[in-house]
Amino acid sequence: MKTMISTGRRLFFCACFFFLCGPFLAAQNWIYLAGTPQGLYGINRYGAPGAVWTGGQVKKILFTGTYWALLGDQGITVSRDLVNWEPRNRGLPVKTIKVFEGGTKSFIPAIQEIKDLEVHPQNPDILVCAVKDAVYLSRDAGQNWQSLGMPPYRTNGIKAVAAASMPATMLAAPAPSAPATAPPSSARDSQEALIVFVSHSTYGVHYIDADKPRSGWKELNQGLETMETTDNPDEVSDIAAFVPPALPGPPEIFVSQTFKGRIYRLDWEAKAFTPLWSDGADFGAADSLSVSSQSIRFVRDGEVAEFDRAGQEITSRRDLLNIYFRAGSAIGSELNCLYALPPNGGFGLSELWLLREDGTRPERQQQALGREGLYIPANHAMDDSSLAPYLRIMAEKNLNMAVIDMKDDYGRLRFSPRNQALLSRGRVFWPVDLDHFVTTMKERNIYLVARIVVFKDPELARREGGRYAVWDTAANKPWMGYYDTRRKKLPPGESYDDQGPQLREILPSDDSDYEILRTYYDERWVDPYSEEVWEYTAALAEELISRGFNEIQFDYIRFPTDGVNLSSAEYRWKDPGMDMESAVLSFLRHVRSRISAPISIDIYGANGWYRTGARTGQEVELLAPYVDVICPMYYPSHFEQDFLAQDPAELRPYRIYYQGTRRAGYIGRGRVIVRPYVQAFYLTVAYDRKYYDETYVLREVQGVRDAGKPGLTYWNNTGRYTDIPAAD
């Protein structure tokens, strides 16, 4: 009996031991950790996966020497044993997503998207991260975060951060008026300063002495390759700090560039970057630097590469590429990041979307991919005779897509809805015979896209006493943007010719010899925070899909940008914790939950070129998970006229569309199709006056096709398409 009891106890204690410690012991069998949209997985030496943490998406994996840190959609999550996990987000900014279901609204708080996370190479207690418009520092392993603000950028657009203790003697001397009560720092006592680095999509790299944040941010761009025809360094994708083991000297700082295959090393004393490696191409990628004494591993298009620091040679790590595909196949999910555990590695790689194969797009995107077509003004689709020229052009030019307004820039419905509730929000105006139009297009295998103008909506803005309108707090009425022109008064009997489509009024000036001509933009806006506006838009989209459209395209999903009186615009539907980005995301989340068809959105060209949602709330990086297609308007006439106009200047349209299409794809991490609008119209600006002709449009098209043939839409709001190139 004693033997049986003793054996039973041993079995009991063994069972408890394996129940409590088994996961930790199993974790020791992992040779790789893989971050996916579903969580963190381990891969053993046989290639078999196992779930480690499934609390959210994992985009980056860090090992600090004492604990693991994950960066994902839940912010920052930490574990010491790969078993027990805890969030470490105290002090980081929160965004609020508004949910509207069944007539009731609720709110989902979420950590704002963190752009990057890095650990100090010598002190695991020090972490640094950044959101779109601020850098955050933790000195207690993420338990608490403090904001360092950001450099004096005019827009958001942060991409990467890093922290390291650099020689303080190479910093500017402290100001004599600096307070004697400045907090002590062991780093400073040893002639080192805690330096935090940050990169921005437009303004390059800056750094700050984190022990003296009042000293301000300083620029650090010397030596970086600039974007052609500009003074701006092309975006820095990653910053890596490395301390050579057993070697004297400060940490080494390396950076790579997002849209060029370039890697640099920082000369801290000279405050300049020295090129280490270049692929020599005009466009490429280098991201996710992993530095050792011998080499620098990084990710670029289609491969994991390794730069030999001694031999200055570059090799392809096909073993790591094969692990990426094998692990993804075993887990049943694409990988966002990978970490090779010691003794087989001890390094991590992120931004693995660069390795993704084209055939892995979801079904909705497969339907939308490669479509080339026309925007057809609704006025020109009223009958067979007015539509015939467009059908002929599409047949001759081998086009397979048509985009047409179903709710136009004036808020008018260009079809007769079956859902009569829609008429309480919109007005039917000169409707297209929708059933006949859809049938005509389907007979020719034309992919149909319904364009819906969303927040620029004069019709809805004037309804119910301006209930849905952006409000003017100064005038206490629906807001309208305007600009003022000061002009000299004319003698009695004479007058200016103020006739035109825009609303104008004459106001007195502070000088009796002058007057103010106030010109209002031909726009009326509804509140992007309004869930009732979202619901109206979703109901429109549902009906149009049910009546034969293949795709819904939303335009003007943004805030107003024009008017000297923008400061008086009030958004009365805004709920606490929301900002422009969360309004747009909440809207897209709402319509995404209602329709299963492909969704496309139109955006400014600048918002597709740079990693920013400045002025409009249209940030590609944040919008990409909610939509299938992004349609930037890269019209050369709308950029500065010398932008990318280096010799030969006539190739400027090609450069803009090739680089722009690829840049937006990189910013969206390959999760969306980039289908640009192609400028098929002439504008009286300097470049167009000199170069606009059929080859201008042809070069735009060649740029898009050379960027991967994602598709394109010709835009001419008058419907004149004599300039578009032949089918071949």
C-alpha angles and dihedrals in degrees: 000000000000090000091050091050092046091049090047091052091049090051091047093051091044090051091050091047094052092042091054101032103025096092090050092049091046088052089060088065093061115104094181136028117208127198116211138169087265099048144275122327134185123221118205127207090270091057093250115142130218132186113252102170127359102178096115147315118327118210102164137020123205129183111197097186093259105040144011123247125195125198115204148118090305091058115240123350124186137198135172096198107025087247109073115049134186133182117243106193104121108141096016117121120262127213123205123224114200117217121199117191131154092355092304127106127212135170136237115201114208136171109259113256107281110218098199143353127201138171126222105257093229104028117049091192091069117080129168129195139161142209124203094287110017143046121224130201130198124191095182104058094274098310089121132013129204125196119240090185114221138270116284094278118161091217139029118254112125115168112170143014139187139173133209140155105253130184107282092204088072092058125088113274114264117262114263090237093058109129116258089222094069110142113268119250127196087206091058092045088060091047093260129118129205103242123192118199127200134180127209130201093238109017103044127218128350133172138201135197098240092199088059105031091164088069087076136221120305129205119247108181106118110129097017117124112252129218110265116273092007137089092226120107111237111256118290108224101191141010119202128190116200131181113204108228116247092356125116121236139068125301117284117241121206131181136188132198126241100216100029131053096242136131124188138186120218121237096207095191093052092036089227137117121237119207113245102172139003132179088212093230127127091232133023144111140260118174144147101042118207110186131198132164091266106034151003117233119200143158125249136161108318100345151057106239132196124206115206105220094201100042096033088226131139124217134178116243098215090168090065092044090053091049089053092056096039094048092046091050093048094048093041093232140086116261123240095185143357134208123197108210124219135296089028095046128328095204138101136218127196136174088062090160083091087072095051119122120232095241095066098080117123118259095258091057092046087059092052099040120111097008115153120186154125138277105234117199108234090232088065095054098060096108142359095268095054092043095047097083091056093049089051093049092049091050094046095045095041093240121163106186138066127193117198135173115253091167111023137205090277095054092253121145109232094199136048107254122218089208099080092193087074090068091068088068105030141033124232110233126184092330126212115237089251100190093050092044093051092047091050092052096044091053087061095044092246115165106229124218122188112210114211119187103212121183100017095077121143091176096058093035092064096046124104094009093303095308093152098033129110100254130230107223093190097051097028093228138090108308123250123180118235144168129213129225120196112214139168118262115249124230117267113286094028126094141176119253098250096162115128145108095279126085113250137177136185118236130185119259129218085247115064091215092060138055135197120242107203113200120193121210113244091247140104121188135205122210112274089206093061113112089196090060088050091051093050090050093048091051090052091051093048093054094046092051090048089053096055112280115137098204140020118221119196119204128186093025086155144083124270113274106179128080138070086237097062089119090067094055111113126194105209095181093058113120124207115282095023128119135174094283094048090050092054092042092049090051093049092046089053096051092040089059090054105047131042096194122100115285122208129185133200118226139176114272091239091057089056093045099050132038094251143104092199117162095353109047089236103133110166094204091058098037097050097084091056102048140046102214133030118199112199117191099226093174107167089212090062097054123077105286096241094046108126089346095130118137123327085039094184089071091065095103089053093049094049095049097040096048095036094052092049095042093054089048091053093046089051089048092236092294096119139044112247106215107172128205107242118219106242095165137080122240124189096244124126099260095044092049089059104035113019113123138107091296089057090061092039091056091051089053093047089052092055094045093048087052090065107290095265092158137261144216124220111225126203113143091204091056095240109143105166091120100060116109129253120272094261 
